[in-house]
């Protein structure tokens, strides 16, 4: 599939990129290679092949959930300027 200059300029406008006249040739070649790759991928027969959600079919080992840090809430709130019912009180910043 080969694109005309008009089509290339239209694609560039849709992509919001500026393409100079001297860049149209190399751009056309690059897009032609991309289209050839897409055609090659579409030509592959994938009948009977299960779709993959992950490339590897291994499971991550689960670890036991256990608390590894102590609760420091009271010590943090003891140094806060203002606390009410376990919540930090901060100055109003939005009217």
C-alpha beads as a LAMMPS data file, in Angstrom:
LAMMPS data file: protein, C-alpha beads

95 atoms
94 bonds

1 atom types
1 bond types

-500.0 500.0 xlo xhi
-500.0 500.0 ylo yhi
-500.0 500.0 zlo zhi

Masses

1 110.0

Atoms # bond

1 1 1 0.000 0.000 0.000
2 1 1 1.446 3.326 -1.040
3 1 1 0.098 6.630 0.159
4 1 1 -0.197 9.719 -2.004
5 1 1 1.246 13.065 -0.944
6 1 1 -2.282 14.266 -0.239
7 1 1 -2.961 11.272 2.051
8 1 1 0.360 11.735 3.860
9 1 1 -0.366 15.408 4.466
10 1 1 -3.842 14.513 5.713
11 1 1 -2.402 11.930 8.144
12 1 1 0.163 14.458 9.346
13 1 1 -2.574 17.010 9.943
14 1 1 -4.634 14.443 11.881
15 1 1 -1.571 13.573 13.969
16 1 1 -0.914 17.292 14.498
17 1 1 2.634 17.027 13.162
18 1 1 4.331 19.254 10.609
19 1 1 5.796 17.437 7.604
20 1 1 7.877 19.330 5.046
21 1 1 7.723 18.442 1.357
22 1 1 11.215 16.915 1.485
23 1 1 10.131 14.623 4.347
24 1 1 7.239 13.065 2.421
25 1 1 9.427 10.510 0.593
26 1 1 11.147 9.078 3.694
27 1 1 7.842 9.156 5.584
28 1 1 6.147 7.220 2.778
29 1 1 8.929 4.588 2.900
30 1 1 8.634 4.210 6.678
31 1 1 4.860 3.870 6.559
32 1 1 5.115 1.376 3.685
33 1 1 7.405 -0.805 5.846
34 1 1 4.926 -0.550 8.728
35 1 1 2.061 -1.565 6.422
36 1 1 4.128 -4.508 5.144
37 1 1 4.735 -5.653 8.716
38 1 1 1.022 -5.392 9.477
39 1 1 0.223 -7.403 6.344
40 1 1 2.739 -10.080 7.399
41 1 1 1.175 -10.287 10.865
42 1 1 -2.322 -10.533 9.431
43 1 1 -1.216 -13.342 7.092
44 1 1 -0.283 -15.608 10.022
45 1 1 -2.867 -18.338 10.648
46 1 1 -3.774 -18.184 14.343
47 1 1 -6.626 -20.675 14.181
48 1 1 -6.691 -22.783 17.338
49 1 1 -4.210 -20.625 19.235
50 1 1 -5.426 -19.469 22.629
51 1 1 -5.117 -15.740 23.310
52 1 1 -2.599 -14.844 26.006
53 1 1 -3.262 -12.482 28.852
54 1 1 0.371 -12.839 29.989
55 1 1 3.415 -14.044 28.117
56 1 1 4.459 -16.310 30.994
57 1 1 2.138 -18.778 32.654
58 1 1 3.706 -18.686 36.107
59 1 1 2.126 -17.609 39.360
60 1 1 3.689 -15.299 41.874
61 1 1 4.071 -16.907 45.289
62 1 1 1.837 -15.311 47.885
63 1 1 3.279 -14.279 51.203
64 1 1 1.534 -14.354 54.528
65 1 1 -0.109 -11.068 55.480
66 1 1 1.340 -9.896 58.743
67 1 1 1.906 -6.496 60.284
68 1 1 5.564 -5.539 60.110
69 1 1 5.339 -1.956 61.382
70 1 1 3.847 -0.586 64.539
71 1 1 0.933 1.850 64.600
72 1 1 2.442 5.324 65.035
73 1 1 -0.788 7.276 64.651
74 1 1 -0.897 8.513 68.243
75 1 1 2.710 9.711 68.197
76 1 1 2.165 11.525 64.875
77 1 1 -1.019 13.175 66.109
78 1 1 0.588 14.208 69.380
79 1 1 2.889 16.600 67.491
80 1 1 0.225 17.882 65.078
81 1 1 -0.910 21.488 65.607
82 1 1 -4.597 20.534 65.716
83 1 1 -6.409 17.177 65.826
84 1 1 -10.085 16.414 66.326
85 1 1 -11.591 12.917 66.651
86 1 1 -8.468 11.346 65.160
87 1 1 -8.400 13.693 62.144
88 1 1 -5.859 16.396 61.337
89 1 1 -7.389 19.877 61.224
90 1 1 -5.862 22.081 58.538
91 1 1 -6.530 25.690 57.522
92 1 1 -9.165 26.250 54.855
93 1 1 -7.415 26.942 51.548
94 1 1 -10.362 26.998 49.119
95 1 1 -13.272 29.368 49.534

Bonds

1 1 1 2
2 1 2 3
3 1 3 4
4 1 4 5
5 1 5 6
6 1 6 7
7 1 7 8
8 1 8 9
9 1 9 10
10 1 10 11
11 1 11 12
12 1 12 13
13 1 13 14
14 1 14 15
15 1 15 16
16 1 16 17
17 1 17 18
18 1 18 19
19 1 19 20
20 1 20 21
21 1 21 22
22 1 22 23
23 1 23 24
24 1 24 25
25 1 25 26
26 1 26 27
27 1 27 28
28 1 28 29
29 1 29 30
30 1 30 31
31 1 31 32
32 1 32 33
33 1 33 34
34 1 34 35
35 1 35 36
36 1 36 37
37 1 37 38
38 1 38 39
39 1 39 40
40 1 40 41
41 1 41 42
42 1 42 43
43 1 43 44
44 1 44 45
45 1 45 46
46 1 46 47
47 1 47 48
48 1 48 49
49 1 49 50
50 1 50 51
51 1 51 52
52 1 52 53
53 1 53 54
54 1 54 55
55 1 55 56
56 1 56 57
57 1 57 58
58 1 58 59
59 1 59 60
60 1 60 61
61 1 61 62
62 1 62 63
63 1 63 64
64 1 64 65
65 1 65 66
66 1 66 67
67 1 67 68
68 1 68 69
69 1 69 70
70 1 70 71
71 1 71 72
72 1 72 73
73 1 73 74
74 1 74 75
75 1 75 76
76 1 76 77
77 1 77 78
78 1 78 79
79 1 79 80
80 1 80 81
81 1 81 82
82 1 82 83
83 1 83 84
84 1 84 85
85 1 85 86
86 1 86 87
87 1 87 88
88 1 88 89
89 1 89 90
90 1 90 91
91 1 91 92
92 1 92 93
93 1 93 94
94 1 94 95
